[in-house]
Amino acid sequence: MKNTLFAIALATASLATLPAVTHAADGAGGAFVNGNIGRSTLDKGLYDDNDTGYGINAGYRWLLNPNVALGVEGGYADLGKFDTKGAYSGFGRASAKGWTAGVNGHFNLTPQWYVSARTGLFRADTKGWTNETVPNYVSDSSAKWYAGAGFGYDFSNNLSLGLNYDYYKTDAKHLNLDPSLLSLSAEYRF
């Protein structure tokens, strides 16, 4: 998976050699949908594992100027399943998935290259073992937060590809998983 993400990042970076795309005045503003898939990582408490995670979002951005668009988003993230480590091996897997609602920004450095940021509420359904003296299996929900940043390339006013890092905070009955996701994303703007 690590080699796959590296190859994807390299391919995305090589797109800079394509001819410049002329952007109209609407930039990254308007309604959008995006999806991402990549490597989720959890190294906390009883867990030290990686899996495949993904997310999908929809939202709207308002163009503040040709290079800055701020907006709102809502979506769903499935961060995968994680095995226990060491002496706790065999206890069972943990998982974290849930709904997101937040704000985001799209900031063009050049007409094609951008950086992005996002943050908001993460309503997570978590399952797994707590790392108390007597391990306890928990299956519960929590409402914490998520935050992320990324960079990418706008092929046009409607389509972009990017590489993102997102962190998800969870806490359900003393089960603090807090996975992260390094992912490739694609966005379509209407």
Steps between C-alpha positions, in 0.01 A plus 500: 500500500788738583652446154160553338450834680852609404434414135171690505665804660779491241250473215300792641815711535600425140175658381674836544659439163160514329408821320357770724125493549321829464264553792189708479403747770304243701815304611422238765171659608159332484361157585739204510529129570825326582623159596825373643664164561827416667687356795351538846731463800430435867780484757340553838436287806457133408512573127779545248373424152419639153206444271329657200273793579276712283265796516245687293391863542264751345479869566509855374783758483469876461768667291647789703748592226649311202741311731296441818177302544349413839207269559307236688502123458334183622596142440585152617835338586582132555847482651537122488562220750805469723652199677635500856874475565741310725359324806148599393528335159186304423262714709320619189491790263414864554318717248404863459255644248246775502354826371677833461374858489739792475664783315769497230723724295658479155796736448662528157876557503504516120207466260545120515667410835309537826515424872191409697390478863196359677367453852175420673293256702556123470209286624679166529379147553793325668559141602798349679672417826590760761851493641396497863645251752216263411435542126138571418332479157323822402254564219375857528477840330677826570490853366850647478685670214704452183758719328704470185718666241602422146633620170412425142454598141194661339461358150215745434238697691316170544759231574795459736719226650679530831695335780359548851574425865203486739488432875183372670445533877276243672414424864228246579492368858879533543572356156721764336597381154591825319596359156656700217455466126752575223300497179468588134191708425302600195253790498234605251354851518167595340 
